[in-house]
């Protein structure tokens, strides 16, 4: 059985005072059935990891393709690990768009993350134009294959499907559309890595997940949890999503 995962991406939000929300989340949900992961800005990884040790996993939001070197402003996977991180988000649509990240770059980052003993949370998702053109599965299939390194397992890889047009917009795909993509990803992973190993890789849905729609999303085929954006910044909102996942 795959343990459910509630992951929060704080994006470019949060200062030291924001850690009060983490304390409130832990207090309200001391023993969740699901695994909980929060990915704050790099400036907070160490502090959050120290605060949440043994209770909430902490991750970075990106890492460089290289293990070290002359890359001013970047952060290495080993640095995240040293700060207390266990995961790192890679290939988020905002990174792909704002920093021109390609599938090959994401794949290289995922391989470097694995070498540093970080779980790679690899993001895939189609734009509204690609959805309207009927090419969603083609786009997802290409991103999934090209962004995921060989040797992916349930222990070192999580896949997050985030339709670009649903992120932060309040719009969500229909449950049928979510199921179609998640079932497709499971099938594609099975064809590449074998059904047994693919069955251990958790598939998250992300894109305007909120307390009001979480329960029905988590009941959808092959949805093993969520990658949550804005709602993860507040303990009450993220806690409600976590509670819905625990009940799924």
BATORLUM-897912 format. One record per residue: chain; y, z, x of N, C-alpha, C in turn. Coordinates in steps of 0.2 Angstrom, whole numbers. Layout:
// residues N
   ch     nc2     nc3     nc1    cac2    cac3    cac1     cc2     cc3     cc1
    A       Y       Z       X       Y       Z       X       Y       Z       X
...
END
This chain:
// residues 248
   ch     nc2     nc3     nc1    cac2    cac3    cac1     cc2     cc3     cc1
    A      -6       0       4       0       0       0       6       0       4
    A      11      -4       3      17      -4       6      22       1       3
    A      25       5       8      29      11       6      36       7       4
    A      39       9      -2      45       6      -4      51       8       1
    A      56       4       2      61       5       6      68       4       3
    A      72       9       3      79       9       1      83       8       7
    A      86       3       8      90       2      14      98       1      12
    A     102       4      16     109       3      14     113       0      20
    A     117      -5      19     121      -8      24     128      -6      23
    A     131      -2      27     138       0      26     143      -5      29
    A     141     -10      32     145     -16      34     151     -13      38
    A     157     -15      38     163     -13      42     166      -7      38
    A     163      -2      36     165       4      33     163      10      35
    A     167      15      35     164      22      37     167      25      43
    A     169      31      43     172      35      49     168      41      49
    A     169      46      53     165      52      54     165      56      47
    A     171      56      43     171      60      37     166      57      32
    A     164      50      33     160      47      28     153      50      28
    A     151      54      34     144      57      35     143      62      29
    A     148      64      26     147      69      21     143      66      15
    A     144      59      14     140      56       9     132      56      11
    A     131      56      17     124      56      20     121      63      18
    A     125      68      20     123      75      19     122      76      11
    A     126      73       7     125      74       0     119      70      -3
    A     117      65       0     111      61      -2     105      65       0
    A     105      68       6      99      72       8      98      78       4
    A     104      81       2     104      87      -2     101      85      -9
    A     103      79     -12     101      77     -18      94      75     -18
    A      91      72     -13      85      69     -12      81      71      -6
    A      79      77      -6      76      80       1      70      77       2
    A      66      75      -3      59      72      -2      58      66      -6
    A      61      61      -4      60      55      -8      53      52      -7
    A      50      48     -12      44      45     -11      45      39      -6
    A      51      36      -7      52      29      -3      55      31       3
    A      55      26       8      58      27      14      65      25      13
    A      70      29      17      77      28      16      80      26      23
    A      84      21      23      87      18      29      94      17      28
    A      98      19      32     105      18      32     108      15      38
    A     112       9      38     114       6      44     122       6      44
    A     124      11      47     132      12      48     135       7      53
    A     141       7      54     144       4      60     141       7      66
    A     142       3      72     139       6      78     142      12      80
    A     148      13      78     152      19      80     149      26      77
    A     145      25      72     142      31      68     135      31      69
    A     131      27      73     124      27      73     122      33      76
    A     125      35      82     122      42      85     123      48      81
    A     129      48      78     131      54      74     126      54      68
    A     125      49      64     121      49      58     114      50      60
    A     111      48      66     105      49      68     103      56      69
    A     108      59      72     108      67      74     108      71      67
    A     112      68      62     112      72      56     106      71      52
    A     103      65      52      98      63      47      91      63      50
    A      90      66      56      84      65      60      78      68      56
    A      73      64      55      67      67      51      68      66      44
    A      73      64      42      74      63      34      76      56      32
    A      81      53      36      83      46      34      83      42      41
    A      80      36      40      80      32      46      87      29      47
    A      89      27      53      96      24      54      95      18      58
    A      99      13      56      99       6      60     105       4      61
    A     105      -1      66     111      -5      67     112     -11      63
    A     118     -14      63     119     -20      59     119     -27      63
    A     117     -26      69     116     -32      73     115     -30      80
    A     112     -34      84     111     -33      91     111     -40      95
    A     113     -40     101     113     -46     105     106     -49     107
    A     106     -55     108     100     -59     110      97     -56     117
    A     102     -54     121     100     -52     128      99     -45     128
    A      95     -43     133      93     -35     133      99     -32     136
    A     103     -35     140     109     -32     144     113     -38     147
    A     119     -36     149     123     -42     153     130     -41     151
    A     134     -47     153     141     -47     153     143     -50     146
    A     143     -46     141     144     -48     134     149     -43     131
    A     155     -44     132     160     -39     130     160     -38     123
    A     160     -32     120     160     -31     113     154     -31     109
    A     148     -34     113     142     -34     109     138     -27     111
    A     132     -27     107     128     -21     108     121     -23     109
    A     118     -20     113     111     -22     115     106     -18     110
    A     100     -20     109      95     -17     105      93     -10     108
    A      93     -10     115      91      -4     118      96       1     117
    A     103      -1     117     108       4     116     107       7     109
    A     106       3     104     105       6      97      99      11      97
    A      93       9     100      88      13     101      90      20     104
    A      93      20     110      95      25     113     100      30     109
    A     104      27     104     108      31     100     104      34      94
    A      98      32      93      94      35      88      92      31      83
    A      94      24      83      92      19      78      84      18      79
    A      81      16      73      75      14      73      74       7      70
    A      79       4      67      80      -2      64      86      -6      66
    A      86     -13      64      92     -16      65      92     -22      60
    A      98     -23      57      98     -29      52     100     -35      56
    A      97     -41      55      98     -47      59      99     -53      54
    A     103     -57      55     104     -63      52     107     -62      45
    A     111     -57      44     114     -56      37     119     -62      36
    A     119     -64      30     123     -70      28     130     -70      31
    A     133     -64      31     140     -63      34     140     -64      41
    A     135     -63      45     134     -64      52     133     -72      53
    A     129     -74      49     128     -82      49     134     -86      48
    A     138     -83      43     144     -87      41     150     -86      46
    A     151     -79      47     157     -77      51     156     -79      59
    A     150     -78      61     149     -79      68     144     -85      70
    A     143     -89      65     139     -96      66     132     -94      69
    A     129     -89      67     123     -87      69     117     -92      66
    A     113     -95      70     108    -100      68     102     -96      67
    A      97     -99      64      90     -96      64      87     -95      71
    A      88     -99      76      86     -98      82      89     -92      85
    A      95     -91      84      98     -85      87      95     -78      84
    A      94     -79      77      91     -73      74      84     -72      76
    A      81     -77      77      74     -76      80      74     -73      87
    A      79     -75      91      79     -72      98      81     -65      97
    A      86     -63      93      88     -56      92      82     -52      90
    A      78     -55      85      72     -51      82      67     -49      88
    A      66     -54      92      62     -53      98      64     -48     102
    A      71     -48     104      74     -43     108      73     -36     105
    A      74     -36      98      74     -29      95      67     -27      95
    A      62     -31      95      55     -28      95      54     -26     102
    A      56     -29     107      55     -26     114      58     -19     115
    A      63     -18     111      67     -11     111      64      -6     106
    A      58      -8     103      55      -4      98      59      -3      92
    A      63      -8      90      67      -8      84      63     -12      79
    A      63     -10      72      61     -14      67      66     -19      65
    A      65     -25      65      70     -30      63      70     -31      55
    A      76     -31      52      77     -32      45      80     -39      45
    A      76     -44      44      78     -51      45      80     -53      38
    A      87     -56      37      90     -58      31      89     -65      30
    A      88     -67      24      88     -74      22      91     -75      15
    A      94     -81      14      97     -82       7     100     -88       7
    A     101     -91       1     104     -98       0     111     -97      -3
    A     115    -102      -2     122    -102      -5     121    -104     -12
    A     127    -104     -16     127    -106     -22     126    -114     -23
    A     129    -117     -18     128    -125     -18     120    -126     -17
    A     117    -123     -13     110    -124     -11     106    -122     -18
    A     108    -117     -21     104    -115     -27     105    -120     -32
    A     111    -123     -33     113    -128     -38     109    -134     -37
    A     108    -136     -30     105    -142     -28      97    -142     -29
    A      95    -136     -31      88    -135     -32      84    -135     -25
    A      87    -133     -20      84    -132     -13      83    -125     -11
    A      83    -120     -16      82    -113     -14      76    -112      -9
    A      70    -114     -12      64    -113      -8      64    -116      -2
    A      66    -122      -1      67    -126       5      71    -122      10
    A      77    -120       8      81    -116      12      78    -110      15
    A      75    -106      10      72     -99      11      66    -100      16
    A      62    -105      15      56    -107      19      58    -108      26
    A      63    -112      27      66    -114      34      69    -108      37
    A      73    -104      34      76     -98      37      70     -93      39
    A      66     -92      34      60     -87      35      56     -89      41
    A      54     -95      42      50     -98      47      54     -97      54
    A      60    -100      54      63    -101      60      67     -95      63
    A      68     -90      58      71     -84      60      66     -78      62
    A      60     -79      60      55     -74      61      51     -75      68
    A      50     -71      73      47     -73      79      39     -72      77
    A      35     -75      81      28     -75      81      26     -67      82
    A      21     -65      79      18     -58      80      21     -53      75
    A      25     -56      70      28     -51      65      22     -47      61
    A      24     -41      60      19     -37      57      23     -32      52
    A      19     -28      48      22     -24      44      26     -18      48
    A      24     -17      54      26     -11      58      33     -13      61
    A      34     -20      63      40     -22      66      45     -26      63
    A      43     -28      56      47     -33      53      48     -31      46
    A      54     -32      43      56     -32      36      60     -38      34
    A      58     -41      29      62     -47      26      66     -45      20
    A      73     -47      21      77     -46      15      80     -52      12
    A      79     -53       6      81     -59       2      88     -57      -1
    A      93     -61       1     100     -59      -1     103     -66      -3
    A     103     -68      -9     106     -74     -11     114     -74     -10
    A     116     -78      -6     123     -77      -3     128     -77      -9
    A     127     -80     -15     131     -80     -20     131     -74     -24
    A     126     -70     -23     126     -63     -27     129     -57     -23
    A     130     -58     -16     132     -52     -12     139     -50     -14
    A     140     -44     -17     147     -42     -18     150     -45     -24
    A     147     -49     -28     150     -53     -33     149     -50     -40
    A     144     -45     -40     142     -43     -47     137     -47     -50
    A     136     -53     -48     131     -58     -50     124     -57     -47
    A     119     -57     -51     112     -57     -49     108     -62     -51
    A     103     -65     -48      98     -70     -50      95     -67     -56
    A      91     -71     -60      87     -68     -65      81     -65     -62
    A      77     -61     -66      71     -58     -63      66     -63     -61
    A      66     -68     -65      61     -74     -64      63     -77     -57
    A      70     -78     -56      72     -81     -49      70     -77     -43
    A      71     -70     -44      70     -66     -39      62     -66     -37
    A      58     -66     -43      51     -66     -42      49     -72     -39
    A      52     -78     -41      50     -84     -38      51     -84     -30
    A      56     -82     -28      58     -82     -21      53     -77     -17
    A      52     -71     -20      48     -66     -16      41     -68     -16
    A      38     -71     -22      31     -73     -22      31     -79     -16
    A      36     -83     -16      36     -88     -11      36     -86      -4
    A      40     -81      -3      40     -78       4      33     -75       6
    A      30     -71       1      24     -68       3      19     -73       4
    A      19     -79       1      14     -84       2      15     -88       9
    A      22     -89      10      23     -92      17      21     -87      23
    A      22     -81      22      20     -76      27      13     -76      28
    A       9     -76      22       2     -76      22      -1     -82      26
    A       2     -88      25       0     -94      28       1     -94      35
    A       6     -90      38       8     -90      45       4     -84      48
    A       4     -78      45       2     -72      49      -5     -70      46
    A      -7     -73      41     -13     -71      37     -12     -66      32
    A     -16     -66      26     -14     -62      20     -14     -55      22
    A     -19     -52      26     -19     -45      27     -13     -42      30
    A     -10     -46      36      -4     -43      39       2     -45      35
    A       2     -51      32       8     -52      27       9     -47      22
    A       3     -45      19       3     -40      14       6     -33      16
    A       7     -32      22      10     -26      25      18     -27      26
    A      20     -33      26      27     -34      27      31     -33      21
    A      36     -28      21      40     -27      15      45     -32      14
    A      46     -34       8      51     -39       6      56     -35       1
    A      62     -35       4      68     -32       0      72     -37      -4
    A      75     -35      -9      80     -39     -13      87     -36     -11
    A      92     -40     -10      99     -38      -9     103     -43     -13
    A     109     -40     -15     114     -44     -19     116     -41     -25
    A     121     -37     -25     124     -34     -31     118     -29     -34
    A     115     -26     -30     110     -21     -33     114     -14     -35
    A     113     -12     -40     117      -6     -43     113      -2     -47
    A     115       4     -49     110       9     -53     108       6     -59
    A     113       2     -62     111      -1     -69     106      -7     -69
    A     105     -10     -63     100     -15     -63      94     -14     -59
    A      94      -8     -55      89      -7     -50      82      -6     -53
    A      81      -3     -58      75      -2     -61      71      -8     -63
    A      74     -13     -66      71     -19     -68      70     -24     -61
    A      74     -23     -57      73     -27     -50      67     -25     -47
    A      66     -18     -46      61     -15     -43      54     -16     -46
    A      54     -18     -52      48     -19     -56      46     -26     -55
    A      50     -30     -52      48     -37     -51      43     -39     -45
    A      39     -44     -46      34     -45     -42      36     -46     -34
    A      32     -42     -30      33     -43     -23      40     -40     -20
    A      44     -36     -24      50     -33     -22      48     -26     -20
    A      49     -25     -14      47     -18     -11      53     -14      -9
    A      58     -15     -12      64     -11     -11      70     -15     -11
    A      76     -12      -8      82     -16      -9      86     -15      -2
    A      90     -20      -1      95     -19       5     102     -19       1
    A     105     -13       1     111     -12      -4     117     -12       1
    A     122     -15      -2     129     -15       2     133      -9      -1
    A     138     -11      -4     144      -6      -6     141       0     -10
    A     136       0     -14     133       5     -17     130      10     -12
    A     129       8      -6     126      13      -2     131      18       2
    A     137      17       0     142      21       3     143      27       0
    A     141      28      -6     142      34     -11     135      37     -12
    A     134      43     -11     128      46     -12     126      46     -19
    A     130      46     -24     128      46     -31     125      39     -33
    A     129      34     -30     126      27     -32     120      26     -29
    A     120      27     -22     114      25     -18     108      30     -20
    A     109      36     -22     104      41     -24     101      38     -31
    A     105      35     -35     102      33     -42      98      27     -40
    A     100      23     -36      95      17     -34      89      20     -31
    A      89      24     -26      84      27     -23      79      30     -28
    A      82      34     -33      78      37     -39      74      32     -43
    A      77      26     -44      74      20     -48      68      18     -43
    A      69      17     -37      64      15     -33      58      19     -32
    A      60      26     -32      54      31     -32      50      30     -38
    A      53      28     -44      49      28     -50      46      21     -51
    A      47      16     -47      44      10     -48      37      10     -46
END
